[in-house]
């Protein structure tokens, strides 16, 4: 993996790490999309049972809520990787060169810190819910199974932000979904 012509040899290592994280993020996004699709189908079925058959199915509401948590947690990393998280574009769009890179590194660091806190708190939540043995109303499914979605998604988000920080620190531009090549910028460097 030599990279584009003119790219320094050391640029291959951060790009390889970035590609591995991108693969994990895309897998998370796929799982999130699947969770969203299943949630949609279940909510449609719930509406049909409730209003057309007169037989409400309360278990569907619980599972739909779990799926929304899964969708959110799994999709957050891919959203970060694509650079689609909320940003103050009216300010950052005017920045160039080192200032733009510094702003992007600051944003990725803020996301990484938030993801780290979410990861640690999520692990504590899982441990606590396992310790007290809480089960859901749906066939006694342990609630820690659902809570596990939080640290998994937070870990993915942390990896995505850290990969961006490493790439930016190396003077390279993070690759989003459409950036398979560096669009003519020598070595993929931020100018």
N, C-alpha and C positions, 0 to 999 in steps of 0.2 A: 504494500500500500504506500506508494511513493507520493501520492497527492498530485495536484496540478503542476504543470511545468513551472519551475521557479520557486516552488515551495521548499522551505528548509526541510532537511531529513527529520528533524525532531518533531515536525508538525504532524507526522503520522501517528504518534502515540496519543495526543489529545483527540485527534480525529477518530481513532479506533475506539477510544473510550466513549466518545460522543455517539458513535454509531451503535455501540452495544447498549448504551442507555436509551437511544432512540428506538431500538428494537423492543426493549422492555416497555417503554412509554406507549408504543403502538399496540403492543399486546394488552396493556392496561386500557387503552382507548377501545379496543375491540371488546374486551370484557364489559366496559362501561356501556357501550352501544348495545351489547347483548342484554345487559341488565335493563336498559331503557326499553328495548323491544318487548322483553318479557313483562315488564311493568305495564306497558301499554295494553298488551293482550289481556293481562289479568284484570286491569281496571275495566276494560270493555266487557269482559265476562262478568265482572261484579255488577256492572250496570244492568246487563241483561238479566242476571239472576234476580236482582233486587226489583227492577221495575217491570220486567216482562213476565217473570215467573213467580214473583212475590216471595222469593226465598233469598234473603240477604246472606251473604257469605262473609262474615267479619274477618275470617282468617286472611282473606285477600288484602284487606287494608293493611294488615301487619306486614305481610310479605312485600307489598308494594312500597311501603316505607323503607324496608330493608334494601330493596332494589334501588331506591333513590339514593340512599347512602352509598351503596356500591357504585352506582353510576357516577356520582359526584367525586368520590375518592379515586376511582380508577381513571377518570377523564382529566383530573387536575394536572397530572404530570405531562400529558400530551399537550394540553393547553399551554403550559409553561414552555415546553420545548418549542412549540410553534411561535412563541412570542405573542400569544393572544390574550394574556391576562390583562387586567385593567391597567392602563398606564395614562399618564398625562401627556398625550401625544402633541398637544399644542406647544409643550415645552421641549420634549425630547426630539421631536421632528426637526427642530431648528439646530440641534447640536450636531457637530461633525468631529471626526478624528478622535483624539484622546478624550475629549469631553463626552462624546457619545459613548465611547467604551466605558468610561468611568460611571456614567449614569446607568448603563446596562448592567455593569458589575454590581453597583449599589442595589439596583432592583433585584437582581438574581440573589444577592446576599440576603436581602430582606426576605425573599421567598424561602431561601434555604433556612434561615433562622426560624421563620414561622413553621416550616415543615418539620424542623427538628423538635420544636416545642410540641407540635401536634403528634409527632411520633412518640415522644416520651410520655406525654399525657395519655395517648391512646394505649400504650403498653401498660400504663398504670390502671387504666380503665378495664382492660382485659383481665389483668391480674386480680383486680378487686371483684369484678363480676364472677370470675372463676372461684374466688375464695368464698364468696357468700352464696354461690350456687343458684343464682337467679335463672329462672327458665321463662320462656315466653308463653303466651297463651296458645300458641300454635304447636300442638303435639309435644309440648315440653322441650322445645329446642332451646338449648342453653343460650342465654343472651350474649355470652362472650363470643360465640361464633359470629354473631352480627357485629359486635364491637371490634372484632379482628379486622374488619374492613378498614377501619380508621388508621391503624398503624401501617397496614400494607400500602394504602394510598399515600400516606404521608412519606413513607420510605421512597416510593416511586417519585414523588414530587421533590424530595430532597436530592435524589440522584440526578434528576433533570436539572435542577438549579446548580448543583455542584459541577456538573458537566459544562454548563454554560460559563460558570466562573472560570474553570480551568482553560477553556477555549479562549475566552476573552483575555485572561491573564497572559496567554501565549501570543497575544496580538492577532488572533484569528477571529473571524466572524462566525458566530454559531450558525449552524445550518438548520433551517426550518424544513417543513415538508416539501416545499417546492424548490429548495436550493440544493440540487444534486451536484451542481458545479458552482464555482465561485464567481460566475458572471463576469469573467474577464479581469477580476482584481488579482494582480500578481500574488501568488502564494496564499490567496484567501485572506490577506491581511486587511485589517480595518484601516482606512485612510483618515 
